Amino acid sequence: MKNNGLGFYKSTKMELLMLWLNNYEFGESLIDITEWVKFQSIDEFAQRLVMTKAHNQDELFRFNLHLDDNEENDLRDYLLKRKSFVVRHILNRKSFSPNTHLYQLYLQYLPDQLNEVEKNILLDGYLHMLVDLQGGIYATEKRLSLEKKLNLR
């Protein structure tokens, strides 16, 4: 991240170490724990960013971020560099994180950088979150609109 303020939303090394230590369980592989902590740090970045920069909802997404051009470019770079890891982590878990904003951020800021499989995975995660927060009917309506926007229909 460039020195523009988005680095403020990243977890510190001490936070990552504490997360790793607090979630270390005997029997878990070090690789699994490390990957989980990496995903949690990316998710925490997204949560902090959304809590600070989110404003009104639009017709497709739960929120829009109020970012200047440099911040938006840096966010795209941040997400793009971590895209393969995030998608792989979702597939390996075989379940969706219930309240992560990562799904929306990828769909909203990197739709042109996602292949059809990645779009479907992230869309499913986003819709699972919407069902949890706002119910199935609302999520079904959003699915149709988002599939059209993402060229999945």
N, C-alpha and C positions, 0 to 999 in steps of 0.2 A: 504494500500500500504506500502510496505517496504520502508525503507529509501534509495532508489536507484536512485532517479531522476524522476520516473514516477509521483510521488506526485506533482512535479512541474507543471504538466499539468492539475491538478484538480483546480476547481474554489475555491476561498477563501470563507469563510463564509460571508464576507462583499459583495463580488460579488453576492452571492446567495440572500442575503437580499435585495440588490439594485434591482436585477432582479425581485424578488417577489414584492417589493414595486412599481416598475415602471410598472408592468403588472397587478396590482390589479385593478379590475373593480368592481364597485358596482353591485351586483346581481350574481356574480360568487361565487361558494362555495369555502370555504377555502381549502377543499380537492382537488378540481380541480386545483386551483392555485398552491398549493404545489406540486401536481403531475407534473404539467407542468414545474415548476421550477426544479424539480428533473430530469426530462428528459432533459431539456435544459443544466443542469450541466454535465450530462453524455455525451451529444452531444458535448458540448464545450470541454470537455476532449479529445474526439476523434478528433475534429477539430485541437486542439493545437498539439496533438501528430502527426497527419498526416502532418501538416504544417512544423513541425520540423524534423521528421524522415522519411518522404516518399522519395523514389527514384524510379527509372525506373519502367515502366509498364511491366507486364508480359502478357502472352496470355489469362489469365482469368480475371485478376483484373486490375483496373486503376492504382494501385500503389503497391509497396512492402514497408514495413517498415524496416529500418535498426536498428534492435534491437539485443542486446546481449542476451544470454540465460536467464539470470535473469530477464531482462526487458520483454522478451517474456512470461515467466512464470507468471510474475506479471500482464501483460496485460490479459492473459487468465483468471487468478483469478478474476481480476476486472470485466471483461465481464461476466464471469460465475455467479458471485454474483448478477449481475444486469439483467441477462437474462430474468427472469420471468417478472420483472417490465417493461422492454423495450418492450417485445412482447405484454404484456397486454396493455401498453400505445398505441402501434400502432393499436391494434384491437379496443380499445375504441375510438380513434380518427376517425377511418374509412377512413383515408387518410394517405398518406405517407409524411414525411418531405422531402422536395424537394432536399436538398443538404447535407444530413447527411452522414458521412462516417461509421456510426455504422453498417449499413447493410453489407458492405464489411468486416469490422473487424470481425463480428460474423461469416460470411460465411468462411472467410479465416483462422481464428484462433480457432474457436470452432465447426467445422463441425461435429465432433464426439460427441459433447455434445448437439446437436440439434435434436429434433425429426422431423419427416417428415413435420408436420404442421408448426413448427417454421422455418424450412428450406425454405418452400414455401413462407411464409410471408416475410422473410428477402430477399429472392431472388426476389420476386415481388418488394419490396422497392428498392433494388439495381438496378433492370432493369428500374424502373421509373426514377431513377436518371440518368442512362445512356441515356435514351431517351431524357431527358431534356438537357443533356450535349453534346451528340454525335449523336443523331438521332435514329430512329426506326430500321433501317436495322442493324446497329452495335449492338444494344441491342438484336435483335433476334438471331444473330450469337452467342453472348455471352450466351444467355439463353440455347441453346442446349448444349454447352460445359459445362456450370455450372451444368445443370441438370444431365449430365452424371457423372461429378466429385462428385456430392452430392448424387448419387445413387437415383435420383428421376425419372428416366426413366426405 
